Amino acid sequence: MVRQVESMMKEKSSESIKFLCSYGGKILPRSTDGKLRYVGGLTRVLSVERSISFAELMVKLVEFCGYSVTLRCQLPNGDLDTLITIKSDEDLKNVIQEYDEAALTSGSSTSKIRAILSPPKSLKQISPPPSNTCSVNSSSCKSSDSGSPVQASFRRRSFSPPRPMAYPVRACYYPSPLQRNPKARFRQMKEGWDQMLYGVGLVK
């Protein structure tokens, strides 16, 4: 059987193969029996030479879909839950051989290769521009765009209590009436001495 497959492949080396490509939709389970099916998107036929390389096929698929894709193929008698990821010339050759063997067994011509195209997971997503940030303790905020003013109402500030201020203490001196009048002070001192001398008997 292997020889028959090899001879069949030699005969078909100059022929073209067709891919039944589905893209832009999703693989979802059917509500009745849970079997996977492809819902939405587009399904188109791509015809290429049998001798095409993996790199050349991926270029045609980009032109076919309009964006980069990953290629997964369904086996001839398989379901959508057993998709084979194609990443090299060897993978592409093997899946073509699987369809050729299935056609030889059924006695019919090679059927279209069922292909599911999806965007690669490594595509970079566009991140939103960074928002204007303000310093917490800063009295002014700089915008990322040098020409656009920043509204004061959108500024973030933190208010700390004011520091206690040290006030100079001045010594206030208020002279007594006796200090303002030296004669009255002398009179009071003389009366005090007289009372003290009278008390000890020196003055009668």
C-alpha positions in Angstrom: 0.0 0.0 0.0 2.9 2.3 0.7 4.2 1.8 -2.9 0.7 2.7 -4.2 0.7 5.9 -2.2 4.2 6.8 -3.4 3.3 6.1 -7.0 0.1 8.1 -6.6 2.0 11.0 -5.1 4.5 11.0 -8.0 1.6 11.1 -10.5 0.0 14.0 -8.6 3.3 15.9 -8.1 2.4 18.3 -10.9 -1.3 18.7 -9.8 -2.7 21.3 -7.4 -4.3 20.8 -4.0 -7.1 22.8 -2.5 -7.5 24.0 1.0 -11.0 24.6 2.4 -10.1 27.6 4.6 -12.4 28.9 7.4 -11.5 32.1 9.2 -13.0 35.0 11.2 -15.4 32.7 13.1 -15.3 30.5 16.2 -15.3 26.7 17.0 -18.4 26.1 19.2 -20.2 23.0 20.4 -23.5 22.2 18.8 -26.5 22.6 21.2 -28.1 19.2 20.1 -25.2 16.8 20.5 -22.2 18.9 21.7 -20.2 18.2 18.5 -17.9 21.0 17.6 -18.6 23.1 14.5 -17.3 26.3 13.0 -19.7 29.2 13.4 -19.5 32.5 11.6 -16.7 34.0 9.6 -15.9 33.1 6.0 -15.1 29.8 4.3 -13.2 30.0 1.0 -11.2 27.6 -1.2 -7.5 28.2 -1.9 -5.8 26.3 -4.7 -2.0 26.0 -4.6 0.6 23.8 -6.2 1.3 20.5 -4.5 5.0 21.3 -4.3 4.4 24.5 -2.4 6.5 25.0 0.7 5.2 25.9 4.1 6.7 29.5 3.9 5.1 30.1 0.5 1.8 28.8 1.7 1.8 31.1 4.7 2.5 34.1 2.4 -0.5 33.1 0.3 -2.7 32.7 3.4 -1.8 36.2 4.5 -2.8 37.6 1.1 -5.9 35.4 1.3 -7.1 36.6 4.7 -5.5 40.0 4.9 -3.6 39.3 8.2 -1.2 36.9 9.8 -2.7 33.5 10.7 -1.8 30.2 12.2 -2.7 27.1 10.1 -4.5 24.1 11.7 -5.8 21.3 9.5 -8.5 18.7 10.2 -7.6 15.0 9.6 -9.6 13.4 6.8 -11.9 11.4 9.1 -11.3 13.6 12.2 -13.3 16.2 14.0 -12.6 19.8 14.9 -11.3 18.7 18.3 -8.3 17.0 16.7 -6.8 19.8 14.6 -3.2 19.4 13.5 -1.0 22.5 13.8 1.1 23.1 10.7 4.5 24.7 11.4 6.9 23.3 8.9 7.4 21.7 5.5 7.3 18.3 7.2 3.9 19.0 8.8 2.5 20.2 5.5 3.8 17.1 3.7 2.3 14.7 6.3 -1.1 16.3 6.2 -1.2 16.1 2.3 -0.1 12.5 2.6 -3.0 11.7 5.0 -5.5 13.1 2.5 -3.9 11.2 -0.3 -4.1 7.9 1.6 -7.7 8.6 2.5 -8.5 9.2 -1.1 -6.8 6.0 -2.2 -8.7 4.0 0.4 -12.1 5.4 -0.7 -11.2 5.2 -4.4 -12.0 8.8 -5.0 -9.9 11.9 -5.8 -8.1 13.8 -3.1 -10.7 15.9 -1.2 -10.1 19.5 -0.1 -7.9 19.9 3.0 -10.0 21.4 5.8 -8.0 24.3 7.3 -8.9 26.5 10.2 -7.1 29.9 10.2 -6.8 32.0 13.3 -4.8 35.0 14.4 -1.6 34.1 16.2 -1.6 34.5 20.0 1.7 36.4 19.9 0.1 39.5 18.2 1.0 42.6 20.2 -2.0 44.5 21.5 -2.1 48.2 21.3 -1.9 49.6 24.8 -3.6 52.9 25.7 -1.3 56.0 26.1 0.0 56.6 29.6 -2.2 58.9 31.6 -0.9 62.2 33.2 0.3 61.6 36.7 1.1 64.1 39.3 3.4 64.0 42.2 1.6 63.9 45.6 3.7 66.6 47.2 4.2 68.7 44.1 2.4 72.0 43.7 2.3 71.7 39.9 1.7 68.8 37.5 3.4 68.3 34.1 1.4 66.9 31.3 2.8 64.2 29.0 2.0 66.6 26.1 4.1 69.7 26.6 1.6 72.0 24.9 -1.6 71.0 26.7 -2.5 72.8 30.0 -3.6 70.7 33.0 -6.7 71.8 34.8 -6.1 72.6 38.5 -9.3 70.6 39.4 -7.7 67.4 38.1 -4.5 67.8 40.1 -3.9 65.5 43.0 -2.5 67.2 46.1 -2.0 66.2 49.7 -2.5 68.9 52.4 -0.4 68.7 55.5 -1.1 70.8 58.6 0.9 74.0 58.8 4.0 73.9 61.0 3.7 75.8 64.3 5.4 79.2 64.1 7.7 80.5 66.8 6.8 84.0 67.9 9.4 86.0 69.8 8.6 86.6 73.4 9.2 90.1 74.7 9.8 90.9 78.3 7.4 93.6 79.4 8.5 95.8 82.4 6.0 98.0 84.1 7.6 100.2 86.8 5.6 100.6 90.1 4.5 104.1 91.3 7.4 104.2 93.8 9.9 103.5 91.1 8.4 106.3 89.0 8.6 108.7 92.0 12.0 108.5 93.7 10.9 110.9 96.5 8.0 108.8 97.5 10.3 105.8 97.5 12.8 107.5 99.8 10.0 108.5 102.1 8.7 105.0 102.4 12.2 103.7 103.1 12.8 106.3 105.8 9.5 105.4 107.5 10.5 101.7 107.4 13.8 102.4 109.1 12.2 104.6 111.8 9.7 101.8 112.6 12.5 99.3 112.8 14.7 101.5 115.1 11.7 102.3 117.3 11.0 98.7 117.7 14.5 98.0 119.0 14.4 101.0 121.3 17.0 103.1 119.6 14.5 105.9 118.8 11.9 107.2 121.3 
